Amino acid sequence: MSDQQPNVEFLRDLGENTTNVANAWAGARDYLSVGLKEWAKRQFTDRNTAVKAAVAACALVVDQYPEVPEVGLASKGYVDGMLATIKRWLSDPSQKHTELVRSSLDVTREAHAWQREKDVAPFWILEAVDHASLAVWGNERSSYIVPMGYATSAARSIACVLHALVDAGESEPNAVARVTGAVRSALSP
């Protein structure tokens, strides 16, 4: 884990210098998001730390998820239930809990946050939670969803939290400080 507390400029520079086809993802369409995703991936030593960091980041925004979401969003119960299932896996990373997380993922959504004309925080919150779930089981079981490895999925979750914070009105510097602080705290012994 890096000792440097990243700021907006550091992450933008990192994003600009690591942009390539392997880093392509619609949720990281700017250098700041790409840089945060790359920085986050570098913090993880194993699946457990990656998932723990993603859950810590999600905790920053999950309370902002609407009780009655707009059309196209999963229910608040889905978001809360998925996070509870992921936390259960963190306390007991058994195959049974891995399968429970995998089977809980709602794959019926018609559009993702990055496919909307306008960014809306709740859509990014849902993406963050779903990517945290992918970090639990990605690359462990064949599926018609082919998730990336745990580090990429967790880093995408963290980038989605950044989008949600900014879309909810946080300044980029404050959002970066909160997200990277949550990740670093989650990974501290």
Buried (B, 14 or more C-beta within 10 A) or exposed (E): EEEEEBEBEBBBBBBEEBBEEEBEBEBBEEBBBBBBBBBBBEBBEEBBBBBBBBBBBBEBBBEBBEEEBEEEBBBBEBBEBBBEBBBBBBEEBEEEBBBBBBEBBEEEBEEBBBEEEEBBBBBBBBBBBBBBBBBBBBBBEEEEEEBBBBBBBBBBBBBBBBBBBBBBEBEBEEBBBBBBBBBBEBBEE
